[in-house]
Amino acid sequence: MIDRLEQLRIIPRMLMITMLIMTYQVVGWFMDLPDPSVAQSGLVSVCMGALTGCFGIWMGKESKTTVTASKVTHEQTYKGTPDSR
């Protein structure tokens, strides 16, 4: 039962839908304001940034960056796809 629920990924999908609805409502509220303040535009900016972060996490991208004195090595892997090397 738990494995089946984990395969459906219900919680991440519900969280993503919630973030989309919240961001849509905040942007609609902001566009209806007659004279928005800096604090109000900051709220919209934070909500858009949170949506971007949630979308990136939801897509499941993993990235590894190793920094040494002589070089920077960047390696990307994606869940669910075979390594192409």
VEXKOLNU-37502 format. One record per residue (C-alpha): residue number from 1; z, y, x; residue in one letter. Coordinates in steps of 0.25 Angstrom, whole numbers, plus 5000, padded with zeros to 4 digits. Layout:
<recs>
kolro, zz, yy, xx, zado
NUM, Z, Y, X, A
...
</recs>
This chain:
<recs>
kolro, zz, yy, xx, zado
1, 5000, 5000, 5000, M
2, 5004, 5010, 5011, I
3, 4992, 5006, 5019, D
4, 4983, 5009, 5007, R
5, 4989, 5023, 5005, L
6, 4987, 5026, 5020, E
7, 4973, 5022, 5019, Q
8, 4970, 5031, 5007, L
9, 4976, 5043, 5015, R
10, 4982, 5049, 5002, I
11, 4992, 5058, 5008, I
12, 4982, 5065, 5018, P
13, 4972, 5067, 5007, R
14, 4982, 5073, 4998, M
15, 4987, 5082, 5009, L
16, 4973, 5086, 5012, M
17, 4970, 5089, 4997, I
18, 4983, 5097, 4996, T
19, 4979, 5105, 5008, M
20, 4965, 5108, 5002, L
21, 4971, 5112, 4989, I
22, 4981, 5121, 4996, M
23, 4971, 5128, 5005, T
24, 4962, 5130, 4993, Y
25, 4973, 5137, 4985, Q
26, 4977, 5145, 4996, V
27, 4963, 5150, 4999, V
28, 4961, 5153, 4984, G
29, 4974, 5161, 4983, W
30, 4971, 5169, 4996, F
31, 4957, 5173, 4990, M
32, 4963, 5178, 4977, D
33, 4972, 5187, 4985, L
34, 4968, 5202, 4983, P
35, 4974, 5206, 4997, D
36, 4978, 5195, 5005, P
37, 4988, 5197, 5016, S
38, 4989, 5192, 5030, V
39, 5000, 5182, 5027, A
40, 4991, 5177, 5015, Q
41, 4979, 5175, 5024, S
42, 4988, 5168, 5034, G
43, 4992, 5158, 5023, L
44, 4978, 5155, 5020, V
45, 4975, 5153, 5035, S
46, 4986, 5143, 5037, V
47, 4982, 5135, 5025, C
48, 4968, 5134, 5030, M
49, 4973, 5130, 5044, G
50, 4982, 5120, 5037, A
51, 4970, 5114, 5030, L
52, 4962, 5113, 5042, T
53, 4973, 5106, 5050, G
54, 4975, 5096, 5038, C
55, 4960, 5094, 5037, F
56, 4959, 5091, 5052, G
57, 4971, 5081, 5051, I
58, 4965, 5075, 5039, W
59, 4952, 5072, 5046, M
60, 4960, 5064, 5056, G
61, 4954, 5070, 5069, K
62, 4962, 5066, 5081, E
63, 4960, 5073, 5094, S
64, 4966, 5071, 5108, K
65, 4965, 5082, 5119, T
66, 4970, 5079, 5133, T
67, 4972, 5091, 5142, V
68, 4974, 5089, 5157, T
69, 4973, 5098, 5169, A
70, 4959, 5094, 5172, S
71, 4952, 5092, 5158, K
72, 4954, 5091, 5143, V
73, 4950, 5079, 5136, T
74, 4948, 5079, 5121, H
75, 4946, 5066, 5113, E
76, 4944, 5065, 5098, Q
77, 4946, 5053, 5089, T
78, 4944, 5052, 5074, Y
79, 4951, 5042, 5065, K
80, 4943, 5032, 5059, G
81, 4931, 5033, 5069, T
82, 4929, 5024, 5081, P
83, 4929, 5030, 5095, D
84, 4915, 5034, 5099, S
85, 4917, 5032, 5114, R
</recs>
